[in-house]
Amino acid sequence: MNRAEINKISQWLKSGSINIFGLPFSGKDTHGEKLQKLFNAVLLSGGDILRSSKGPKHIQEHIGKGHLAPTDEFLAIVLPFLAQPEYKGKPLILSSVGRWHGEEQSVVKAAVESGHPIKAVIYLSITEDEAKRRWRLAKRGREDDVAEDILLNRFNEFRQKTLPVIDYYRQHGLLIEVDGMPSPENVAVDILHKLAALSNS
């Protein structure tokens, strides 16, 4: 994809946001960082915010076991970040912001009110077997990526709580489903082509 086509996507995105979902090790961080650089955007991860000093200790312990943060606390802690003054006028790349079914409307509302309406939602689709394979190869040093039982908890949370979120965005015409199994380079190209198609729709 050439620079003119990328500029066209950027003009469509403006200060909007792109939310990225997928199983653990589906490439959310990798492709979030690529989109951040490509569109001069701000990258925000709900999980990173909760794991940081900004998240209460009991929440950090809860998500450290592979569980999602309770909705009320997630929304109260994470959503205010969308309205940070230094993000004004910039697009946002959101990494799995609102992973629990029932949080979608609050996320969409907060995005609009902060000046970063959600323009696209990317679902990086990989199998659980592939996620396990990548997990075995990874040496990220993050507590919730170490033990297999924690990984399996995260798989279960994704199936039960996040797949309905993805369906919500599909029903609202915002979803881009991308095969996350090929090489990162091929996945990145597919993401851009599908963003271009959405921007033309």
Solvent accessible surface area in square Angstrom, and as a share of the most:
residue,aa,sasa,rsa
1,M,72,0.32
2,N,89,0.46
3,R,134,0.49
4,A,71,0.55
5,E,72,0.32
6,I,15,0.07
7,N,60,0.31
8,K,110,0.47
9,I,1,0.00
10,S,42,0.27
11,Q,126,0.56
12,W,54,0.19
13,L,1,0.01
14,K,151,0.64
15,S,26,0.17
16,G,2,0.02
17,S,0,0.00
18,I,0,0.00
19,N,0,0.00
20,I,1,0.00
21,F,0,0.00
22,G,6,0.06
23,L,12,0.06
24,P,8,0.05
25,F,25,0.10
26,S,2,0.01
27,G,18,0.17
28,K,24,0.10
29,D,62,0.32
30,T,60,0.35
31,H,7,0.03
32,G,0,0.00
33,E,83,0.37
34,K,77,0.33
35,L,6,0.03
36,Q,56,0.25
37,K,165,0.70
38,L,53,0.26
39,F,9,0.04
40,N,115,0.59
41,A,11,0.08
42,V,24,0.14
43,L,50,0.25
44,L,16,0.08
45,S,18,0.12
46,G,0,0.00
47,G,7,0.07
48,D,76,0.39
49,I,15,0.08
50,L,6,0.03
51,R,69,0.25
52,S,38,0.24
53,S,111,0.71
54,K,120,0.51
55,G,5,0.05
56,P,49,0.31
57,K,153,0.65
58,H,105,0.47
59,I,1,0.00
60,Q,57,0.25
61,E,92,0.41
62,H,68,0.30
63,I,11,0.06
64,G,12,0.12
65,K,122,0.52
66,G,4,0.04
67,H,65,0.29
68,L,18,0.09
69,A,6,0.05
70,P,53,0.33
71,T,39,0.23
72,D,115,0.60
73,E,57,0.25
74,F,15,0.06
75,L,34,0.17
76,A,71,0.55
77,I,32,0.16
78,V,2,0.01
79,L,22,0.11
80,P,73,0.46
81,F,34,0.14
82,L,2,0.01
83,A,64,0.49
84,Q,58,0.26
85,P,111,0.70
86,E,110,0.49
87,Y,32,0.12
88,K,173,0.73
89,G,59,0.57
90,K,85,0.36
91,P,15,0.09
92,L,0,0.00
93,I,0,0.00
94,L,0,0.00
95,S,7,0.05
96,S,5,0.03
97,V,0,0.00
98,G,1,0.01
99,R,63,0.23
100,W,74,0.26
101,H,99,0.44
102,G,55,0.53
103,E,3,0.01
104,E,5,0.02
105,Q,129,0.57
106,S,41,0.26
107,V,0,0.00
108,V,44,0.25
109,K,123,0.52
110,A,20,0.15
111,A,0,0.00
112,V,86,0.50
113,E,122,0.55
114,S,25,0.16
115,G,37,0.35
116,H,3,0.01
117,P,53,0.33
118,I,15,0.07
119,K,51,0.22
120,A,0,0.00
121,V,0,0.00
122,I,0,0.00
123,Y,26,0.10
124,L,0,0.00
125,S,30,0.19
126,I,14,0.07
127,T,73,0.43
128,E,54,0.24
129,D,108,0.56
130,E,22,0.10
131,A,0,0.00
132,K,46,0.19
133,R,117,0.43
134,R,50,0.18
135,W,37,0.13
136,R,149,0.54
137,L,122,0.61
138,A,36,0.28
139,K,193,0.82
140,R,111,0.41
141,G,75,0.72
142,R,56,0.20
143,E,129,0.58
144,D,6,0.03
145,D,13,0.07
146,V,100,0.57
147,A,38,0.29
148,E,76,0.34
149,D,92,0.48
150,I,25,0.13
151,L,0,0.00
152,L,78,0.39
153,N,50,0.26
154,R,34,0.12
155,F,1,0.00
156,N,54,0.28
157,E,13,0.06
158,F,17,0.07
159,R,111,0.41
160,Q,116,0.51
161,K,38,0.16
162,T,2,0.01
163,L,64,0.32
164,P,39,0.25
165,V,0,0.00
166,I,1,0.01
167,D,58,0.30
168,Y,37,0.14
169,Y,1,0.00
170,R,108,0.39
171,Q,145,0.65
172,H,110,0.49
173,G,50,0.48
174,L,41,0.20
175,L,31,0.15
176,I,10,0.05
177,E,78,0.35
178,V,0,0.00
179,D,77,0.40
180,G,3,0.03
181,M,83,0.37
182,P,58,0.36
183,S,47,0.30
184,P,67,0.42
185,E,112,0.50
186,N,91,0.47
187,V,3,0.02
188,A,20,0.15
189,V,73,0.42
190,D,42,0.22
191,I,2,0.01
192,L,22,0.11
193,H,93,0.41
194,K,72,0.31
195,L,0,0.00
196,A,20,0.16
197,A,65,0.50
198,L,37,0.18
199,S,21,0.14
200,N,94,0.48
201,S,119,0.77
